[in-house]
Amino acid sequence: PYVEAVESDNLFISLHLSHEFMAGNRDRLDEIAAKIKPWLRLPTINGAYTDAENFDRGIVPLNEGDYDASKLLKALKSVDYKGPVVLHTWNLHRAAADHHHTSFKKFQEMVNELD
């Protein structure tokens, strides 16, 4: 409602999987994406563990964790989002190059499974 009230053509909402996950919305991504569709820009994706109570386990490399992060991509597809998706990283415990390589590979696998 606040974004609608502002009526600005350059105010957007970024759907962060990690924040939705920690807010208890991990099973409502389709609903949330639909509500923010007109303002949706730069969503972020990351791996996560379903028992995460903080960002230490709520933001991990995309190929780690037991939560199905492809749910975010399915939600984005459901609202016909075609823009970029940002890989959200935090508190990396191994080399960034390795993390980015394995996460990108996992991301490509998830995208291919959507088609």
Secondary structure, DSSP 4 states (H G I P E B T S, - for coil): -HHHHHT-TT--B--BHHHHHHTT-TT-HHHHHHHHGGGB---EE-B--TT-SSHHHHSB-TTSSSS-THHHHHHHHHTT--S--EEP--S--S-HHHHHHHHHHHHHHHHHHH-
